Amino acid sequence: MRDNKVYITRGTRKFASVTVALFLAGFATFSILYCVQSILFVLSKYFSLNPIESSLSLSSSTAMMAVGMLFTGPLSDRIGRKKIMSGALFLAAFFTFCCSKMDSWENFILMRACTGLALSGVAAVAMTYLSEEVHPNTLSFSMGLYISGNTIGGFFGRFLSSFLSESVSWKLALELISILAFLFSILFLYFLPCSKNFHSVSLNPRKIFSHFISQWKHPVLSKLFIIGFLLMGSFVTIFNYIGYRLLLEPFFLSQKTIGILSIIYLIGVYSSPKAGILVKKYGKGLLLIVSLFMMLLGLLISQWNAIFIVFFGLFFFTAGFFAAHSVASTWVGQQAKKNRGYISSIYLFSYYLGSSVLGTFSGIFWTMGKWIGISVFISFALCIGIMLAIQLNNTTLVENKK
């Protein structure tokens, strides 16, 4: 029974160890994953690419990350959470180092795809580990702290690559990030407590496929999967093309300045755990709706051709994104009664598939209408997300009345 499990509670030494370990894992994972996003323009020049082709440096990683989650999640149900996450971190650091040595675009994309496949072992399992080991009363807060580590890592990767690409070389940036990720992998292995509530289950491919289909029929989980797809697709799209916009008139910003704007991501350090706290007061459905509206409002604010107003709009958009992701991912964990690892993997599969599909497909809208085209595309995606969130909120209200 769930009540007989030994959970890690807030304020204990084990909780501190878990927080440090998963912060390091999130930092390493997302600094590696997003280190190319702020230098898409640099990669375009170095490899002679158009914006859509350049975006493949991120989309190839997130696509393979999404596919890998369908396997690493069930694999972790068999052999354990810590083993999968540790091995994944070391492999991702290795492939990132290989990326820094590539002079062929095809080989670079191949290494980025391998990197994404490796990182799936962290992203698919970390939330499952938290859902199993951390006390339910602390889960929302703990999930928010983990996402905060993701946020800081994403900021660091974007900032360092953008800064060094202009002053030295983008290759040096990737080398440094890979070395740091390797060191963090060692510390992660040391700090993360072994699972106490994990129970190994056998792998059955036919059963796994059947389970995948059945979860998409679930009235709540299916909507959360689609919202995850739209969330990440919108987020990646806006930051894939904001760099191109700010390099053009009327801004003409330098690559270093665009890198500094990555500080916007740090709002996630606040909004993710804050959402975990507020969800107890206002409910998951309402907070998810408000968060999505924040993203839409931030997008509208960013239309002004004044750098400080654009910055404020992106700030608002980012805060809403991290809050929405925190709520949605926690909701998925709470809905999963068994095979939690695989259900979390399906959510993250949808989440990162949105990054690769929408992040690349949106390039057509950039070609047709530049920033206006991108804004129309994202607005449409967010409106669908808001409608689904309203349906989820109504379902929750009906269930609470019963």
N, C-alpha and C positions, 0 to 999 in steps of 0.2 A: 504493500500500500504506500501511497505517496507520503502519508503522514509519518511513516516509520523510517523514512530516509533521513540521513544525516546531512543537513544543509550547512553551507557556509553563511554566517550571518555578518551583518555590517558591524564594524568596530573591532573585529577579531584580527589576529595576525594573519590567518589564512586569507581573509578577505583582502587585506593589504597586498599579500603575495599574488593573489589572482588579479587584482587591479593592475599591479605593476607589470605582470607577465603579459596580460592581454593588451595593455597599453603599448608595450614594446612590439607585440605582434601586429597590432593595428598600425602603429607608426611605420614599421618596416614594410608591411604589405602595401599601404597606400602611398608611401613615398616612391616605392618601386612602380606601382601601377600608374600613377599620375605624373611622373617626372617628365613625360613627353608632352603633356597637354599644353603647357605654357610655351613650348618651343616648336609648335607645329609650323609656324612661319619659317623658323630656322631650318627645320628639316625639309620644308618645301624648297628652299634655296639650295641646300647642300645636295639633295638628291634630284633636283629639277622636277618638282611635283606640283600638282594643283591642290587646292585645299581639301577636296574630297579624298584624293590619294593620300595626302599627308595624315588625314584623320584615321587612316587604317593603323597607324602606329599605336593608337589607343584602342580602336575598335577590335583589332585582331586579338589583343590581350583580353579584353572584356568578353569577347565571343567565346574564346577557349576557356575562360574562367567560368562562364555560364555552363558550357557543356561539361566541364570537369566536375562541377558541383553535383551533377546527376550520378556521378560515380564515387567521388570522395566522401559524400554524405553517407551513403550506404556502407562504404568501406570502413568508415569510422564507427559505424554501428557494429561492425564485426571485430575490428582489431584495436579499437580504442581511440579516444579523442587526441590525447597528447602526442602519440606516435605520429599520427597523420599531420598535425599542425607543425611539429618540429621538423619533420622531413620536408614538408612543403616550403618552409621558410628558408632552409639551406639551399634547396634547389632553385628557388626564385632568385636568391642572391647570386648564385652561380650564373644563371642565364642572363641576368642583368649585366654582369661583368662581361659576358660574351657579346652582348649588344654593343657595348662601348668599343669593341674591336671591329665592327662590321663596316665595310665600305660599299657593300651591295645592298640596295633597298630590299631585294627579295630575301636575302639572308637576315637582314635586320628585322623584317616582319616575321620571319620564321622564329627567331629568338624571342621576339615579343610574344608570339603565340605560345611558345613553350613556357615563358614566364607566367602568362595568364593561367595556363593549365596547372602549373605548380601552385600558384596563389589560391586556386580554388580550394585547396586543402586547408587553408586557414579560414577563408571567408565562409566556407560552408559549415565549418565545425565549431568556430568560436562561439557563435550564438547558442548552439546546441549545448556546448559545455556549460555556459552560464545558466541556461534553462534547467539543466540537470543538477548542478552543484550549488547554486546560490538560492537562498531562501526566497520563496515567491513574493514575500513582502518587500524584498530588496531588489527584485529582478529588474524592474523598470529603471531604477537608479543605476544599477550595475551595467545594464545595457547601454544607458546613456553615457557612462564613463568610457566604455569600450569604443563607442562611436566617436567620442571625443579624441581618443588616441588615433583613430582613423583620420579624423579631421586634421590634427596637427601633422601627421605624417604626410597627408595629401598636400598641405601647405608647404612643408619643408621640401618635398620633392619638386613641386612646381617652382618654388622660389629659387632653390639652388640651381636647378637646370637653366632657368631663365637668366639668372645673374651670371653664371659662368659661361653660358653660351655666347654672351656678348663680350665679356672681358677675357676669357681664355678659350674654352672649347666645350661643346655639349658632350663630347666623349669623356672629358675629365669629370664632368658632373655625374654621369652614369657610373663611372668607376667609383667615385667617392660614395655614392648612394649604395652601391652593391657591397662595399666594404663595411659600411655602417650597418647595413641589414644583416650581414654575416655575424657581426658582433652582437647585435640585438637577438639573433637567433640563439646564440649561446646563453645569453642571460635569460631568455624565455624558457629554455630547457631547464635552467636552474630554479627559477622562481615558481613556475606553474605547479601547483599541487596535483598529484595523481587523482584521477576520478574515484569517487566513493560511491556514486549512485549509478555508475555505468554497468550495463549488463549486455554482454555480447549476444548478438543474434546472427543466425546463419544467412548467407547471401543466396538469394533465389532470384535470378534475372527476370523470370516470368512474373513472379510475385511483385517485384520492384516495379515493372512496367504497369501491371494492373493497379498497383497502389498509386502510381503517378497519375493515371487516368482518373481514378476515383477521387483524388484530392481536388481535381479541377471541377468536379461536380458538387463539391461542398459549397453551400451558399455564401459562407463568409470567407473561407480561404481563397476561393477562386477570385473574388473581387479584390482581396488584398494582393494576390499575385499580379493582377493587372495594374493595380495602383503602383506596385513596386516597379513594374515595367515602365510606366509613364513617368514616375518620379525620377528615376535614374536617367532615362532618355532625355528628359527636359533639362536636367542639371548638366549633363555632359554636353548637350547641344549648346547651351548658352555660354559655357566656358571654352568650348572648342572654337567658337567664332568671335568671342569678345576681343581676343587678341588681334585678329585680323581687322576688326572694326577700329580699334584704338591705334593701330599703326597707320590707318588711312586718315584723310581729312575728315573733320576739322581738328583732330587731336594730334596726329603725328607723334605719338609717344615712342620712346625707345623701348627695346626689349627688356632692359633692366627695370624700367618704371612699371612695365606690365607685370614683371615678376613680383614687384613690391605689392601690387594690387592683390596678389594671392593671399595677403593678410586677411582678406575678407572671409576666407574659409575658417578662420579661427572663431568666428561667431558660433560655429557648431560645437565648440568646447562648452559654450554656455547653453545653447538652445537644446542640445540633445538631452543632457541630464535634467534640465529644467522641464522639458516636456514629460520626462518620466515622473516628475513630482506633480505637475499639474494634471496629469491624466487621472490621478486619484480623486482630484477635486471636481473636474469638469467632465470626465468620461472620455473614453478613447474616440468615439465617433465624432463628438463635437470638436475635440482638439485636432483631429485629422482634417476636418473641414476647414477650420480656421488656418491651419498650417498651409494648406493648398491655396487658400485665398491670399495668404501672405506672399506666396511665390508669384501668383498672378499679378498682384499689386506691384511687387518689386520689378517685374518685367515691364509693366506699363511705365513706371517711373524712369526706367533706363532708356526710354525713347528720346529724352532731352539730350541735346548736343552740348552738354556742360559736364566736364569730367567729375565734379563733385556730386552732381545729381545722379550720374551714371553709377558712381561708386555707391551711393546710398541705395539705389535701386537693387544693385547686385547684393548688397549687404542684407537687405530685406528678403530678397529671393533666397539667399543661402540659409538664413535663419529659419525660414519656413521649410526649406528642404530637409534640413537635419532634424527638425522637430517632427516632421511628417514621417521620415524614415524611422526614427526612434519609436514612434507610436505604432507604425505598421509592423515593424519587426517584432516588437514586444507582443502585439496582438496575435501574430502568427504563432509565437512560442506558447502563448496561453491557450490557443485553440487546439494545439497538437496534444492529444492525449497519449498516443503511443507512436513509435517510429519518429520521434521528434527530430532526429538528425535528418531524416529524409525530407520531412515537411519543410524544415528550415532551408534545406538545399533547393527545394522547388521554388520557394519565395526568392532566394538569391539567384537562382537560374533565371527567373523572370526579370529580376532587378538588373542583372548585368547584361542580359539579352537586350533589354531596353537601351542600355548604353551603346552597345555595338550596332544595333539595328537603327535606332533613331539618331544616334550620334553620327552615323555615316549617311543615312538617307536624307537628313536635314541639309546636307551640303547642296542638294538640288535647290532648296529654297534660298540658300545663300547666293547661289549662282543667279537665280532669277530676280531676287529682290534685296540682296544684301541684308542689313539688320532688320528691316521691315519684314522681309520674307521669313527670317528666323523667328521673329516675334510672333507672327501669325501661326507658324508651325507649333511653337511651344504653347501658345494660348489655347489652341485646339486640344492639345494633349492634356493640359491642366483642367480644362472644362470637363473632359471625360472623367478625369480623376475625381473632380468635385462631385459629379453626379453619382459616381460609385460610392464615394464616402458618405453622401447623404443617404443612400440606400442602406449602407451598413449601419449608420446611426439609427435609422428608423427600425431596423431589425433588432438592434440592441435594446431600444426603448420598449419594443413589444415584448421581448424576452424578460426584461426586468419587471414588467407589469404582471407576468404570470406567477 
